[in-house]
Amino acid sequence: MPSNGQSTFNAMTTSSTPNTQPPAPDCDVLVVGGGPAGSTISALLAEKGWKVTLLEKEHHPRFHIGESLLPLNLPILQRLGVLDQVAAIGMKKPGADFSSNLEVSGHHRFDFSFALDKNHPYAYEVRRSEFDNLLLRNSAAKGTQVLEGVRVTGVEFPQDAHPVAHAVDEQGNTRSWTCRYFIDASGRDTLLARHFNLKQKNRHHASAAIFGHFLNVERREGEYAGNISVYWFEHGWFWMIPLKDGSMSVGAVCRPEYLKLRRNSPAEYLLQTIAIGHPEMQHRMRNAQLVNSEARATGNYSYTSSRMRGDRHIMVGDAYAFVDPVFSSGVMMGMSSGVFGADAVDAWLRGAPDTEAKFAHFEKMADRGVKTFSWFIWRFNSPGMRSLMLHPGNPFRVQEAVISMLAGDVFRDIGARSRFWLFKFFYYMFSLQHLKSSYVLWRKRVRNTRVAFTGGTQPVDAAQEGQA
């Protein structure tokens, strides 16, 4: 926490007196959440000269899953001035490979260098505790007042007055902040979505995950050692993400119907799940050791919100929506929404005539990213998608276009979006060849809407879970 953090927290907000103007706000912009989205938007706004305060409930570095970045993260990292620092802590990732024990043996590799735009041929795998801490410190260095260990308990938007956020620190001290503009980057806490009752569980992506870090896991050879590996199996899919320190992030994303059967510890169930997974994956993990014998489980996590902005507030990153992590899209979409959101909020603060156009662009881009990745993710476990990913071709440069989109190139049109329609056509053609198994999968999805795994030993009913 910055040296002035505690004194700032305990400071009392100036009260207005009769016949005077209301007091000046404590800051121009208040950001709640110090993840990639919050750190990005706060850094960019502080860089523009605005007085920015960021409240983070935890202390960085802290654990977070989601270690795989996309190539289109890199231009944002360069804009923030941290690309070299990320390269120092990250492992170069030239692409991804896909395997399935349901159809064929072996794996097929998708190299980012094969995308339509050849200027972004790789990304990085990072340990999120290091990556998120780096971004947060960069925001502070650019002028953001970063206060950690401060949890926002509520927010108000009084008519014709400044937004007010109420918070408590780890010692139980309470404090309220006023600001000209409020930004929710609270991630899965979804502060504003809950406040305004906007959060909607994504019924199409009823998944749950169990994961851990392992040592002594075999990597791909040579220049592909940093590739993320994805393995389909009966109950879902696995990820394997190599990290620079020699460890491997390994997780299983499964239907809640499967994970609700767990009656042992997350570590035991993860190992049990790996044992029924893909033979090649089992071979790569034959000498694996689970770090600290620790694994974690998380429940149904896909959701969206019915809107992403309102009077003097916006939501960025996971505070607005989150979809399944299969294509490593979360960090990229969070940081991208931070970039688009910073341009819009800056225009609002300046009273620029194109403010509404900036906000409309922010909304359009955020929704485009969510919808594009959602289309892939909703169909990822389907027989038609597996066949396409394991037997790819490049008619009309469709494979190049798909790789472009999976690299995070979803916000501009360089020919990928038009070719995406062709990819959809091929998907439906392949699905017709697997009509029976596709129907079986659809039935399982229907059942998943009634099952909610919360990460604990026992499941809860989806109706009881509500919008969580």
C-alpha positions as CSV (number, residue, x, y, z in Angstrom):
1,M,0.0,0.0,0.0
2,P,1.3,3.5,-0.7
3,S,2.8,5.3,2.2
4,N,-0.1,7.7,2.4
5,G,-2.7,5.0,2.0
6,Q,-3.8,4.6,5.7
7,S,-3.8,8.3,6.4
8,T,-5.9,8.9,3.3
9,F,-8.3,6.1,4.3
10,N,-8.9,7.7,7.8
11,A,-9.2,11.2,6.5
12,M,-12.7,12.6,6.8
13,T,-14.5,13.9,3.7
14,T,-15.0,17.7,3.8
15,S,-18.6,18.6,4.7
16,S,-20.5,21.3,2.8
17,T,-21.8,24.3,4.8
18,P,-25.0,26.3,4.2
19,N,-25.0,28.6,1.2
20,T,-21.9,27.1,-0.4
21,Q,-21.2,24.9,-3.3
22,P,-21.1,21.2,-2.6
23,P,-17.6,20.0,-1.7
24,A,-15.2,18.9,-4.4
25,P,-15.1,15.2,-5.0
26,D,-12.3,13.2,-3.4
27,C,-11.1,12.2,-6.9
28,D,-12.1,12.5,-10.5
29,V,-12.3,8.7,-11.0
30,L,-12.8,6.0,-8.4
31,V,-11.9,2.4,-9.6
32,V,-12.9,-0.6,-7.6
33,G,-10.7,-3.6,-8.3
34,G,-7.0,-4.0,-9.0
35,G,-7.1,-6.8,-11.6
36,P,-6.0,-6.4,-15.2
37,A,-9.1,-4.4,-16.2
38,G,-8.9,-2.0,-13.2
39,S,-5.1,-1.5,-13.5
40,T,-5.4,-0.8,-17.2
41,I,-8.2,1.8,-17.1
42,S,-6.8,3.5,-14.0
43,A,-3.3,3.8,-15.5
44,L,-4.6,5.2,-18.8
45,L,-6.8,7.8,-17.0
46,A,-4.0,8.8,-14.6
47,E,-1.7,9.2,-17.6
48,K,-4.2,11.7,-19.0
49,G,-3.8,13.8,-15.9
50,W,-7.0,12.8,-14.0
51,K,-7.0,12.3,-10.2
52,V,-7.6,8.5,-9.9
53,T,-8.1,6.4,-6.8
54,L,-8.2,2.6,-7.0
55,L,-9.5,0.5,-4.1
56,E,-8.4,-3.2,-4.0
57,K,-9.8,-5.6,-1.4
58,E,-6.7,-7.8,-1.3
59,H,-3.0,-7.2,-1.2
60,H,-1.0,-7.9,-4.4
61,P,0.6,-10.2,-5.2
62,R,-2.3,-12.6,-4.7
63,F,-3.3,-15.9,-6.3
64,H,-5.5,-15.8,-9.4
65,I,-6.1,-18.4,-12.1
66,G,-6.0,-17.6,-15.8
67,E,-2.3,-17.6,-16.7
68,S,-2.5,-17.7,-20.5
69,L,-2.4,-14.4,-22.5
70,L,-3.3,-13.8,-26.1
71,P,-1.1,-12.1,-28.8
72,L,-3.5,-9.0,-28.9
73,N,-2.7,-8.4,-25.2
74,L,0.8,-7.4,-26.3
75,P,-0.1,-4.1,-28.0
76,I,-2.0,-3.1,-24.8
77,L,1.0,-4.0,-22.7
78,Q,3.2,-1.9,-25.0
79,R,0.9,1.0,-24.7
80,L,1.0,0.7,-20.9
81,G,4.8,0.6,-21.0
82,V,5.2,-2.9,-19.4
83,L,5.8,-5.2,-22.3
84,D,9.5,-5.8,-21.4
85,Q,8.6,-6.5,-17.8
86,V,6.0,-9.0,-18.8
87,A,8.4,-10.7,-21.2
88,A,10.8,-11.0,-18.2
89,I,8.3,-12.9,-16.1
90,G,6.5,-14.7,-18.9
91,M,7.0,-17.8,-21.0
92,K,6.8,-17.3,-24.7
93,K,3.7,-18.9,-26.1
94,P,3.7,-19.5,-29.9
95,G,0.3,-21.1,-30.0
96,A,-2.0,-23.9,-28.7
97,D,-2.5,-27.5,-29.4
98,F,-5.6,-29.6,-29.2
99,S,-6.1,-33.3,-28.5
100,S,-9.0,-35.6,-27.9
101,N,-9.4,-39.1,-26.6
102,L,-12.9,-39.2,-28.1
103,E,-11.9,-39.3,-31.8
104,V,-8.2,-39.4,-32.8
105,S,-4.8,-39.8,-31.3
106,G,-2.1,-37.2,-31.5
107,H,-2.6,-33.4,-31.4
108,H,-3.0,-30.6,-33.8
109,R,-1.1,-27.3,-33.3
110,F,-2.5,-23.9,-34.0
111,D,0.3,-21.4,-34.4
112,F,-0.4,-17.7,-33.9
113,S,2.0,-16.9,-36.7
114,F,-0.5,-18.4,-39.1
115,A,-3.1,-15.7,-38.4
116,L,-4.2,-13.2,-41.0
117,D,-2.1,-10.5,-39.4
118,K,1.5,-11.9,-39.1
119,N,2.6,-9.1,-36.7
120,H,1.5,-10.8,-33.5
121,P,3.0,-14.4,-33.7
122,Y,3.2,-15.1,-30.0
123,A,1.9,-14.3,-26.5
124,Y,3.0,-15.2,-23.0
125,E,2.1,-17.6,-20.2
126,V,2.4,-15.7,-16.9
127,R,1.9,-16.4,-13.2
128,R,-1.1,-14.2,-12.5
129,S,0.1,-13.1,-9.1
130,E,3.2,-11.6,-10.7
131,F,1.4,-10.3,-13.8
132,D,-1.5,-8.6,-11.9
133,N,1.0,-7.1,-9.3
134,L,3.1,-5.7,-12.2
135,L,0.1,-4.0,-13.8
136,L,-1.1,-2.5,-10.5
137,R,2.3,-1.1,-9.6
138,N,2.5,0.4,-13.1
139,S,-0.8,2.2,-12.5
140,A,0.5,3.5,-9.2
141,A,3.7,4.7,-10.9
142,K,1.6,6.6,-13.4
143,G,-0.2,8.5,-10.6
144,T,-3.1,6.4,-9.5
145,Q,-3.6,6.4,-5.7
146,V,-3.7,2.6,-5.0
147,L,-5.2,1.5,-1.7
148,E,-5.1,-2.2,-0.9
149,G,-6.9,-4.1,1.8
150,V,-9.9,-1.9,1.3
151,R,-13.3,-3.6,0.5
152,V,-16.1,-1.5,-1.0
153,T,-19.3,-2.4,0.8
154,G,-21.8,-0.2,-1.1
155,V,-22.2,2.5,-3.7
156,E,-24.7,5.3,-4.2
157,F,-25.6,7.4,-7.2
158,P,-27.6,10.4,-5.8
159,Q,-29.4,12.5,-8.4
160,D,-27.4,15.6,-9.4
161,A,-24.6,14.7,-7.0
162,H,-21.3,12.9,-7.1
163,P,-21.3,9.0,-6.8
164,V,-20.4,7.8,-3.3
165,A,-18.6,4.6,-2.4
166,H,-18.5,3.2,1.1
167,A,-15.6,1.0,2.1
168,V,-14.0,-0.7,5.1
169,D,-10.4,-1.6,5.6
170,E,-8.8,-4.6,7.4
171,Q,-8.9,-2.9,10.8
172,G,-12.6,-2.2,10.5
173,N,-12.2,1.5,9.7
174,T,-14.9,2.8,7.5
175,R,-14.6,5.6,4.9
176,S,-16.6,7.0,2.0
177,W,-15.3,8.4,-1.2
178,T,-17.0,10.8,-3.6
179,C,-15.9,10.9,-7.3
180,R,-17.0,12.4,-10.5
181,Y,-17.0,9.0,-12.2
182,F,-17.2,5.5,-10.8
183,I,-15.7,2.4,-12.5
184,D,-16.5,-1.1,-11.5
185,A,-13.6,-3.4,-12.1
186,S,-14.4,-5.7,-9.2
187,G,-14.3,-8.9,-11.3
188,R,-16.4,-11.8,-10.2
189,D,-17.6,-9.7,-7.2
190,T,-19.7,-7.9,-9.8
191,L,-20.3,-4.9,-7.5
192,L,-22.6,-2.8,-9.7
193,A,-24.3,-5.8,-11.5
194,R,-25.4,-7.0,-8.0
195,H,-26.3,-3.4,-6.9
196,F,-28.6,-2.8,-9.8
197,N,-29.7,-6.4,-10.1
198,L,-28.2,-6.7,-13.6
199,K,-26.4,-10.0,-13.3
200,Q,-27.6,-12.9,-15.4
201,K,-26.3,-16.5,-15.2
202,N,-25.2,-17.7,-18.6
203,R,-27.3,-20.8,-19.2
204,H,-25.3,-21.7,-22.3
205,H,-22.0,-22.0,-20.3
206,A,-22.8,-24.1,-17.3
207,S,-19.3,-25.2,-16.4
208,A,-17.2,-25.6,-13.3
209,A,-13.5,-26.1,-12.9
210,I,-10.9,-27.8,-10.7
211,F,-7.2,-26.9,-11.0
212,G,-3.8,-26.8,-9.4
213,H,-0.1,-26.2,-10.2
214,F,2.3,-29.1,-10.8
215,L,6.0,-29.7,-11.0
216,N,7.8,-32.2,-13.2
217,V,5.3,-32.1,-16.1
218,E,6.6,-32.9,-19.5
219,R,6.4,-29.9,-21.9
220,R,6.3,-29.7,-25.7
221,E,9.6,-29.8,-27.4
222,G,11.8,-26.9,-28.5
223,E,10.2,-23.6,-29.4
224,Y,6.8,-25.0,-28.6
225,A,7.6,-25.6,-24.9
226,G,5.4,-22.6,-24.0
227,N,2.3,-23.8,-25.9
228,I,-1.0,-24.2,-24.0
229,S,-2.4,-27.7,-24.5
230,V,-6.1,-28.5,-24.5
231,Y,-7.4,-32.1,-24.1
232,W,-11.0,-33.1,-24.6
233,F,-12.3,-36.0,-22.5
234,E,-15.6,-37.5,-21.6
235,H,-16.7,-34.9,-19.0
236,G,-15.2,-31.7,-20.5
237,W,-11.7,-30.5,-21.3
238,F,-8.3,-30.0,-19.6
239,W,-5.8,-27.2,-19.9
240,M,-2.1,-27.4,-19.4
241,I,-0.3,-24.1,-19.2
242,P,3.5,-24.1,-18.8
243,L,5.0,-21.3,-16.6
244,K,8.4,-19.8,-16.6
245,D,9.3,-21.1,-13.1
246,G,9.1,-24.7,-14.3
247,S,5.6,-25.4,-13.0
248,M,2.5,-26.3,-15.0
249,S,-1.0,-25.0,-14.4
250,V,-3.4,-27.9,-14.9
251,G,-7.1,-27.7,-14.7
252,A,-10.3,-29.5,-15.8
253,V,-13.4,-27.6,-16.9
254,C,-16.3,-30.0,-16.6
255,R,-20.0,-30.1,-16.5
256,P,-21.4,-29.4,-13.0
257,E,-23.1,-32.8,-13.3
258,Y,-19.7,-34.4,-13.1
259,L,-18.1,-32.2,-10.5
260,K,-21.1,-32.4,-8.1
261,L,-20.1,-36.1,-7.6
262,R,-17.0,-35.0,-5.7
263,R,-16.8,-36.4,-2.2
264,N,-13.1,-36.0,-1.5
265,S,-10.7,-33.1,-1.5
266,P,-10.2,-30.9,-4.6
267,A,-6.6,-32.2,-4.9
268,E,-7.8,-35.9,-4.8
269,Y,-10.6,-35.2,-7.3
270,L,-8.3,-33.4,-9.7
271,L,-5.9,-36.3,-9.7
272,Q,-8.8,-38.7,-10.0
273,T,-10.1,-36.7,-13.0
274,I,-6.7,-36.7,-14.7
275,A,-6.5,-40.5,-14.3
276,I,-9.6,-40.8,-16.6
277,G,-8.4,-38.2,-19.0
278,H,-6.4,-38.3,-22.2
279,P,-3.6,-40.9,-22.4
280,E,-1.0,-38.5,-23.8
281,M,-1.8,-36.1,-20.9
282,Q,-1.4,-38.9,-18.4
283,H,2.0,-39.7,-19.9
284,R,3.1,-36.1,-19.7
285,M,2.1,-36.1,-16.0
286,R,3.6,-39.4,-15.1
287,N,6.2,-37.8,-12.7
288,A,4.0,-34.8,-11.8
289,Q,3.9,-33.5,-8.2
290,L,1.0,-31.2,-7.1
291,V,2.6,-28.1,-5.6
292,N,1.8,-27.9,-1.8
293,S,-0.7,-30.7,-2.4
294,E,-3.2,-27.9,-3.1
295,A,-5.9,-27.7,-5.7
296,R,-8.9,-25.4,-6.0
297,A,-12.5,-25.8,-7.3
298,T,-14.8,-23.1,-8.6
299,G,-18.4,-23.3,-9.4
300,N,-20.6,-22.2,-12.3
301,Y,-18.9,-19.0,-13.3
302,S,-20.2,-17.8,-16.6
303,Y,-22.5,-14.8,-16.5
304,T,-23.3,-11.5,-18.2
305,S,-25.0,-8.3,-17.2
306,S,-28.0,-6.7,-18.9
307,R,-26.1,-3.4,-19.4
308,M,-22.5,-2.2,-18.8
309,R,-22.9,1.5,-18.2
310,G,-25.3,4.1,-16.6
311,D,-25.2,7.6,-15.2
312,R,-21.6,8.3,-14.1
313,H,-20.5,4.6,-14.0
314,I,-19.3,1.8,-16.2
315,M,-18.3,-1.8,-15.7
316,V,-15.2,-3.2,-17.3
317,G,-13.8,-6.8,-17.6
318,D,-15.3,-9.5,-15.5
319,A,-17.4,-7.0,-13.6
320,Y,-19.6,-7.0,-16.7
321,A,-19.4,-10.5,-18.1
322,F,-17.3,-13.6,-17.9
323,V,-17.3,-16.7,-20.2
324,D,-15.5,-20.0,-20.1
325,P,-11.7,-19.7,-20.1
326,V,-11.1,-22.2,-22.9
327,F,-9.6,-19.6,-25.3
328,S,-7.8,-17.6,-22.7
329,S,-9.9,-14.6,-23.5
330,G,-10.6,-13.1,-20.0
331,V,-7.5,-11.0,-19.5
332,M,-7.4,-9.7,-23.1
333,M,-11.1,-8.7,-23.0
334,G,-10.7,-7.2,-19.5
335,M,-7.7,-5.1,-20.6
336,S,-9.4,-4.2,-23.9
337,S,-12.5,-3.0,-22.2
338,G,-10.2,-0.9,-20.0
339,V,-8.7,0.8,-23.1
340,F,-12.0,1.5,-24.7
341,G,-13.5,2.6,-21.4
342,A,-10.6,4.9,-20.6
343,D,-11.2,6.8,-23.9
344,A,-14.9,7.1,-23.1
345,V,-14.5,8.3,-19.5
346,D,-11.8,10.7,-20.5
347,A,-14.2,12.2,-23.0
348,W,-17.0,12.5,-20.4
349,L,-14.6,14.2,-17.9
350,R,-13.6,16.7,-20.6
351,G,-17.1,17.3,-21.7
352,A,-16.1,16.4,-25.2
353,P,-18.8,16.5,-27.9
354,D,-18.1,12.9,-29.0
355,T,-18.6,11.5,-25.6
356,E,-21.7,9.5,-26.4
357,A,-20.0,8.0,-29.5
358,K,-17.1,6.9,-27.4
359,F,-19.4,5.2,-24.9
360,A,-21.3,3.5,-27.8
361,H,-18.0,2.3,-29.2
362,F,-17.0,1.0,-25.7
363,E,-20.2,-1.0,-25.4
364,K,-20.1,-2.3,-29.0
365,M,-16.5,-3.6,-28.6
366,A,-17.1,-5.2,-25.2
367,D,-20.2,-7.0,-26.5
368,R,-18.4,-8.1,-29.7
369,G,-15.6,-9.7,-27.7
370,V,-18.1,-11.5,-25.4
371,K,-20.3,-12.7,-28.2
372,T,-17.5,-13.9,-30.5
373,F,-15.8,-16.0,-27.8
374,S,-19.2,-17.2,-26.5
375,W,-20.0,-18.6,-29.9
376,F,-16.9,-20.8,-29.9
377,I,-17.2,-21.7,-26.2
378,W,-20.9,-22.8,-26.4
379,R,-19.9,-25.2,-29.1
380,F,-16.4,-26.2,-27.9
381,N,-17.3,-29.6,-26.6
382,S,-19.5,-30.5,-29.5
383,P,-18.4,-33.3,-32.0
384,G,-18.6,-30.8,-34.8
385,M,-16.1,-28.4,-33.2
386,R,-13.8,-31.2,-32.2
387,S,-13.7,-32.4,-35.8
388,L,-13.0,-29.0,-37.1
389,M,-10.2,-28.3,-34.6
390,L,-8.6,-31.7,-35.1
391,H,-8.9,-31.8,-38.9
392,P,-8.5,-28.2,-39.9
393,G,-8.2,-27.0,-43.5
394,N,-7.7,-23.5,-44.9
395,P,-10.2,-22.9,-47.7
396,F,-10.7,-19.2,-48.4
397,R,-8.1,-18.6,-45.6
398,V,-10.7,-19.6,-43.0
399,Q,-8.2,-21.3,-40.7
400,E,-6.1,-18.1,-40.7
401,A,-9.2,-16.1,-39.8
402,V,-10.1,-18.4,-36.9
403,I,-6.6,-18.3,-35.5
404,S,-6.8,-14.5,-35.8
405,M,-9.9,-14.4,-33.7
406,L,-8.5,-16.9,-31.2
407,A,-5.4,-14.6,-30.9
408,G,-7.8,-11.9,-29.7
409,D,-8.2,-10.1,-33.0
410,V,-11.9,-9.6,-32.6
411,F,-12.3,-5.8,-32.4
412,R,-11.2,-4.8,-35.9
413,D,-12.1,-6.2,-39.3
414,I,-9.1,-7.4,-41.2
415,G,-11.0,-10.1,-43.1
416,A,-11.5,-12.4,-40.1
417,R,-15.1,-11.5,-39.3
418,S,-16.4,-12.2,-42.8
419,R,-14.5,-15.5,-43.0
420,F,-16.0,-16.4,-39.6
421,W,-19.3,-16.9,-41.3
422,L,-17.7,-19.5,-43.5
423,F,-16.3,-21.2,-40.4
424,K,-19.8,-21.3,-38.9
425,F,-21.1,-22.9,-42.1
426,F,-18.4,-25.6,-42.0
427,Y,-19.2,-26.2,-38.3
428,Y,-22.8,-26.9,-39.0
429,M,-21.9,-29.2,-41.9
430,F,-19.5,-31.1,-39.6
431,S,-22.2,-31.2,-36.9
432,L,-24.7,-32.9,-39.3
433,Q,-22.2,-35.7,-39.6
434,H,-22.3,-36.3,-35.9
435,L,-26.0,-35.6,-35.4
436,K,-26.7,-38.3,-32.8
437,S,-23.8,-37.5,-30.5
438,S,-24.5,-33.7,-30.9
439,Y,-28.1,-34.4,-29.7
440,V,-26.8,-36.3,-26.7
441,L,-24.5,-33.4,-25.8
442,W,-27.4,-31.0,-26.1
443,R,-29.4,-33.1,-23.7
444,K,-26.6,-32.9,-21.2
445,R,-26.5,-29.1,-21.5
446,V,-30.2,-29.0,-20.8
447,R,-29.6,-30.9,-17.6
448,N,-26.7,-28.6,-16.7
449,T,-29.1,-25.7,-16.4
450,R,-30.6,-27.4,-13.4
451,V,-27.3,-28.2,-11.7
452,A,-25.0,-25.7,-10.0
453,F,-21.6,-26.7,-8.6
454,T,-20.4,-24.0,-6.1
455,G,-16.9,-25.4,-5.5
456,G,-17.8,-27.1,-2.3
457,T,-18.2,-30.8,-1.7
458,Q,-22.0,-30.7,-2.1
459,P,-23.9,-29.1,-5.0
460,V,-26.6,-26.6,-4.7
461,D,-29.7,-26.3,-6.8
462,A,-29.5,-23.6,-9.5
463,A,-32.7,-21.9,-8.2
464,Q,-31.0,-21.6,-4.8
465,E,-27.9,-20.2,-6.3
466,G,-29.8,-17.4,-8.0
467,Q,-27.6,-15.2,-10.1
468,A,-24.3,-16.2,-8.6
